[in-house]
C-alpha cells in the first residue's frame, strides 16, 4: 500500500459517507440536503429524525423524483452499523443521478448521541450514551 492509495481511500470515504454529528450540524446550519429514512413503515413509526423523508429502499427507483427534487444532495440512513440498508439506498439514489452520502451509524447512533427523534406522540430526546459521545455533550469533538 502506498501513501497515495491511503489518501485516495480515506478521501473517497469522506466523499460518500457522513456521520450523525455532521448531519446534525448540517441540519442546524441550514445546509441544503434531503435526509432520507430508508427503513420500512414499522421502523418509521417507531421513531425518525425530524425533517427526514420516508422512502423505503425498495421504493426509491419509482418514488424518488416525486419526493426528492432532482439534483438535491441526499443523505440516507437506516437502522445502524449492523444494517446495510442505507448503503443500498445510497446506491439507488446514485443510480438515479443524485449526489448522495450514507450516514454511518444510522438511526441508532442518532438516538445514542442524544439527538431529537420524532414519533406520532411527538418529539423526544434521550440522554447521550457515554460510549458514543462525551457525557453532557452532543458531539465527540473529533
N, C-alpha and C positions, 0 to 999 in steps of 0.2 A: 504494500500500500504506500502511495506517495502522499506528500502533503497536499498536493493539488487535488488528489482524489478525495481526501478527507474534507477539504474545504468545499468542494462541489457537493459532496454528500450532505453535509450539515446545512449548507445554503439551500439546497433543494428541500430539505425537511422544513426549514423556516418559510419557504415559499408556499408550501402546501399544507402546513399544519399551524395551528394556533392553540393556545391553552385557555382555560376558563378565566383566569385573571386578566389576560389580554382582551378577551371578548367582553368581559365585564367593563373594563376600562374603555374600550371602543364604544360600547353602547352608551355609556355615561358621557362620553365626549361628543356624541352625536355623529360618529363615523357612519358613513353611508354603507350599510351592509344589511343583508337579509339573513337572519338566523333561522335555519330550518331544522325542525324536530322531525327526524325520520322514523320515529317509533310508531307503533300501532295505536289504535284508539284507546285501549285499556291503559296503556302507559301514559298517553297524553292526559287522560282523565285523572290519573294518579298524581300528576304534577308536571309542570313545564316551566321553562324560562320565560319570564314576562316579555312580550313582544315577538316571540317566536311564531313562525308559520308552521302549521301542522301539515306535513306532506310525507306520508309513509313512503319508504324507498320504492316499493313496487308500483307506486302511482306517479313517480316523478316524470317519467317519459311522457305520459298523457296529460298531466295537470300542471306541470311547472310553468309553462308560458302564461297560463291564466292567473297564477298566484304570485309569480316572481317576474318582475319586469325584465325582459331580455337585456343582457349586459350587466345586470346587477351583480355586485360582489356578494357571494354566498358563503356562509359558514354552516356546515352541517354538524349535527350532534345526534347521538343515540344514547344508550344506557351508560356505558362507561368503558374502561380499558379492557374489559373482558368480552367486549362485543365489537364486531367489525361493521355494524350497520351504518355508522357514519362514513366509513371508508367506501362502502358500496354506494351510499347516497352521493358522496362527493364525486365518485366515478360517473354516476348517472348525470349529474349536473355538468361535469367536464365534457361528457359526450354530447351534451346539448349546446356546448359552446360558452357556458358561464365561467367566469373566473371564480374559483372555489377553493376553500380551505376546509379541512377537517378539524373540529375542536377536540383535541385529545383530552381524555378524562371524562368527557360526556356529562350527562345529567348528574351522574353520581358525584363527580368532583365539583360540579357547580353547587350542589347541596352541601357537600362536605366542607367546602371553603366558606360556607355561611352566606351565600348569595340568596336573594329572594326568589321564591318559586310561587307559581300560581296554581290554584285548583278551582273547582266550581265554588268552593266555600270561601275563596278569597286568597289573598297573598299571605305568605308566612316565611319566616326566616329562622333557621336552626342555628345553634351555636357552631362556631368554627371547630372542625376536627383538628386537634393539635398534631395529627400525623400528616396533614396536608398544608397547613399554614400556621404561622405563629399564633398562639392563643391571644385573643383580643385583637387580632389584625385581620384584614381582609385580603392581604396579599403576602406572598412569600418573601418579597424583597429581592428576588433574583433578577 
